[in-house]
């Protein structure tokens, strides 16, 4: 599972000109689901994202999480995070999970965010969406289950 996490002062998503979700301070998460992902991966990425200390404390240091600042999450499904551009100019998406499985795990991720006490707005899975955001910082991080599970180098 791959989550591109952006600290935002505001973000919104619209489908066919109609707004489907909006948040103020919090995190915009573009979430891609891979072939080998499962519910444990969704929970692991949600837990990691909720605990990232990327909001400033009273001393201006990134030391607070989205939970600490009473922020919200806007989650957008993004299978293109699994685009492989190593060969040719047209991305291959064979590493992305099939839509039925991806949608269930996307929903599980959003549920895990809510279970963590953070409001979670969502885009529309599989739809063409227009996402707007004000990236605060900018602060943008990638969470990848393959990297989380890889042993750290000494």
Order of alpha helices (4+ residues) and beta strands (2+ residues): beta-beta-beta-alpha-beta-beta-beta-alpha-beta-beta-alpha
